[in-house]
């Protein structure tokens, strides 16, 4: 059974990791599939709605890591996997799941994909997206107001109280484990260098992407 190259794109909230994952998926073509760690948040439907809003979603404990592990293992074997979908307005898991059949590449994006050693071992290639806090806050306000029915004031408060403290504790340290680091917004050269690394790994399964972290457009 064909075993895909699994790629992790990591960065802070609003850093542009989803944009990079989508562009990389488009660049690699039909052999690539993408999924987000965000869809693996724990289902909070048993909790009262008022209590759900007080959960710290910028703490890795908010993720259903058991399901993440099962999904990574199935995809690593080249097997299809059921992928959940998360409703960020209600903080609950939707009933509709979708089925992902891996091709040559599976591209993950998320806050904490390199947070633990068992996670890092699952990815043949990893990219850390570096972005200043001012830009991340601006993008998060735009996204959460437009897509998650939030107010700008609530987004700023959450960013100051939860997002940035958790970024410093759990997200930023992952840069040391990434195969390569790119700045946000990522330029075309950086994108194509990441794609070249991915294609090289697909052509030579089991090879290392790089001996030390690379900075494509610091």
C-alpha positions as CSV (number, residue, x, y, z in Angstrom):
1,X,0.0,0.0,0.0
2,X,1.3,3.5,-0.9
3,X,2.6,5.4,2.0
4,X,2.4,9.3,1.7
5,X,4.9,11.9,2.7
6,X,3.3,13.7,5.7
7,X,4.1,17.4,6.0
8,X,3.5,19.6,9.1
9,X,3.0,23.4,8.7
10,X,3.2,25.0,12.1
11,X,2.9,28.6,13.3
12,X,1.0,31.0,15.5
13,X,-2.7,31.8,15.1
14,X,-3.0,34.1,12.1
15,X,0.6,33.4,10.9
16,X,-0.5,32.3,7.5
17,X,0.1,28.6,7.9
18,X,-3.3,27.6,6.4
19,X,-2.6,29.9,3.4
20,X,0.8,28.2,2.9
21,X,-0.7,24.7,3.3
22,X,-3.3,25.5,0.6
23,X,-0.7,26.9,-1.8
24,X,1.6,24.0,-1.2
25,X,-1.3,21.6,-1.8
26,X,-2.1,23.4,-5.1
27,X,1.6,23.4,-6.1
28,X,2.0,19.7,-5.5
29,X,-1.2,19.0,-7.4
30,X,-3.7,16.2,-7.3
31,X,-1.3,13.9,-5.4
32,X,-1.6,16.1,-2.3
33,X,-4.4,16.4,0.3
34,X,-4.7,18.9,3.1
35,X,-6.2,18.7,6.6
36,X,-6.2,21.0,9.7
37,X,-5.4,20.2,13.3
38,X,-8.2,22.7,14.1
39,X,-10.8,20.1,13.2
40,X,-9.5,17.9,16.0
41,X,-10.6,20.1,18.8
42,X,-12.5,18.2,21.5
43,X,-16.2,18.1,21.2
44,X,-17.7,20.4,23.9
45,X,-21.3,19.7,23.2
46,X,-21.8,18.1,26.7
47,X,-20.9,21.4,28.3
48,X,-23.3,24.4,28.7
49,X,-22.7,27.0,26.0
50,X,-21.6,29.6,28.4
51,X,-18.9,27.3,29.8
52,X,-17.6,26.4,26.3
53,X,-16.6,30.0,25.6
54,X,-14.3,30.0,28.7
55,X,-12.2,27.1,27.5
56,X,-8.7,28.0,26.5
57,X,-8.5,26.9,22.9
58,X,-4.9,28.0,22.7
59,X,-3.8,25.3,25.1
60,X,-2.8,21.9,23.4
61,X,-5.0,20.1,25.9
62,X,-8.0,21.4,23.9
63,X,-7.1,18.9,21.1
64,X,-8.3,15.3,20.8
65,X,-4.8,13.9,20.6
66,X,-6.0,10.3,20.6
67,X,-7.9,10.9,17.4
68,X,-5.0,12.8,15.9
69,X,-2.7,9.8,16.6
70,X,-5.1,7.3,15.1
71,X,-5.5,9.5,12.0
72,X,-1.7,10.0,11.6
73,X,-1.1,6.3,11.9
74,X,-3.8,5.3,9.4
75,X,-2.5,7.8,6.8
76,X,1.1,6.7,7.4
77,X,0.0,3.2,6.4
78,X,-1.6,4.6,3.3
79,X,-5.1,3.9,4.5
80,X,-8.1,6.2,4.3
81,X,-9.1,8.1,7.4
82,X,-12.3,9.7,8.7
83,X,-11.7,13.4,9.3
84,X,-13.9,15.4,11.7
85,X,-15.2,19.0,11.2
86,X,-15.4,21.5,13.9
87,X,-17.9,24.3,14.5
88,X,-16.0,27.2,16.0
89,X,-19.1,29.3,16.6
90,X,-20.7,26.6,18.8
91,X,-17.4,24.9,20.0
92,X,-18.7,21.5,19.0
93,X,-17.9,18.8,16.5
94,X,-20.2,18.6,13.5
95,X,-21.9,15.4,12.7
96,X,-20.6,15.4,9.1
97,X,-17.1,13.8,8.7
98,X,-15.3,13.4,5.5
99,X,-13.1,10.6,4.2
100,X,-9.5,11.4,3.2
101,X,-7.7,8.9,1.0
102,X,-3.9,9.7,1.0
103,X,-1.9,10.2,-2.2
104,X,1.8,11.1,-2.4
105,X,1.5,13.9,0.1
106,X,-0.7,14.7,3.2
107,X,-0.3,18.3,4.3
108,X,-1.3,19.2,7.9
109,X,-1.5,22.7,9.3
110,X,-1.8,23.5,13.0
111,X,-0.5,25.2,16.1
112,X,1.1,22.2,17.8
113,X,2.1,19.6,15.3
114,X,5.7,19.5,16.5
115,X,4.8,19.9,20.2
116,X,5.6,16.3,21.2
117,X,8.2,13.9,20.1
118,X,5.7,11.3,19.0
119,X,4.2,13.9,16.7
120,X,7.5,15.0,15.3
121,X,8.3,11.4,14.3
122,X,5.2,11.2,12.1
123,X,6.3,14.0,9.8
124,X,8.9,13.6,7.1
125,X,9.0,17.4,6.5
126,X,8.0,20.3,8.8
127,X,7.7,24.1,8.2
128,X,7.5,26.8,10.8
129,X,5.8,30.0,9.6
130,X,7.3,33.0,11.4
131,X,5.0,36.1,11.7
132,X,5.1,39.2,14.1
133,X,2.3,39.4,16.7
134,X,0.8,42.6,15.2
135,X,0.1,40.9,11.9
136,X,-1.2,37.8,13.6
137,X,-3.7,39.8,15.7
138,X,-4.9,41.8,12.6
139,X,-5.5,38.6,10.7
140,X,-7.2,36.9,13.6
141,X,-9.6,39.8,14.1
142,X,-10.5,39.7,10.4
143,X,-11.1,35.9,10.5
144,X,-13.0,35.6,13.8
145,X,-15.3,38.5,13.1
146,X,-16.1,37.3,9.6
147,X,-16.2,33.5,10.2
148,X,-16.9,32.9,13.9
149,X,-19.3,35.7,14.8
150,X,-16.9,37.3,17.3
151,X,-16.5,41.0,18.1
152,X,-13.1,42.8,17.6
153,X,-13.0,43.5,21.3
154,X,-13.4,39.9,22.3
155,X,-10.7,38.8,19.8
156,X,-8.2,41.3,21.2
157,X,-8.9,40.3,24.8
158,X,-8.5,36.6,24.0
159,X,-5.3,37.4,22.1
160,X,-3.8,39.2,25.0
161,X,-5.0,36.8,27.7
162,X,-4.7,33.4,26.0
163,X,-3.2,33.5,22.5
164,X,0.1,35.3,23.1
165,X,1.0,33.6,26.5
166,X,0.3,30.2,24.9
167,X,2.2,31.1,21.8
168,X,5.3,31.8,23.8
169,X,4.9,28.7,25.9
170,X,3.8,26.1,23.3
171,X,4.0,27.4,19.7
172,X,7.2,29.5,19.3
173,X,9.5,26.8,20.8
174,X,8.6,24.5,17.9
175,X,10.7,26.5,15.5
176,X,13.8,24.5,16.8
177,X,12.4,21.2,15.5
178,X,11.2,22.4,12.1
179,X,12.9,21.3,8.9
180,X,12.7,24.8,7.6
181,X,11.4,28.2,8.6
182,X,9.7,30.8,6.3
183,X,8.5,34.3,7.0
184,X,4.9,35.4,6.5
185,X,3.8,36.4,3.9
186,X,5.7,33.6,2.3
187,X,7.1,34.4,-1.1
188,X,7.0,32.2,-4.2
189,X,10.6,31.2,-3.8
190,X,10.0,29.9,-0.3
191,X,6.9,28.1,-1.5
192,X,8.7,26.4,-4.3
193,X,11.7,25.4,-2.1
194,X,9.3,23.7,0.3
195,X,7.6,21.9,-2.6
196,X,11.0,20.8,-3.9
197,X,11.9,19.3,-0.5
198,X,8.6,17.5,-0.5
199,X,9.1,16.1,-4.0
200,X,12.6,14.9,-3.1
201,X,11.2,13.0,-0.1
202,X,8.5,11.4,-2.3
203,X,11.2,10.3,-4.8
204,X,13.5,8.9,-2.1
205,X,11.2,7.6,0.7
206,X,12.9,7.4,4.1
207,X,15.5,10.1,3.4
208,X,16.0,13.1,5.6
209,X,14.7,16.5,4.3
210,X,17.6,18.4,5.8
211,X,20.4,17.9,8.3
212,X,19.6,21.2,10.1
213,X,16.8,23.8,9.9
214,X,16.8,26.0,6.9
215,X,15.6,29.6,6.6
216,X,14.1,30.3,3.2
217,X,13.0,33.9,3.6
218,X,13.8,35.0,7.1
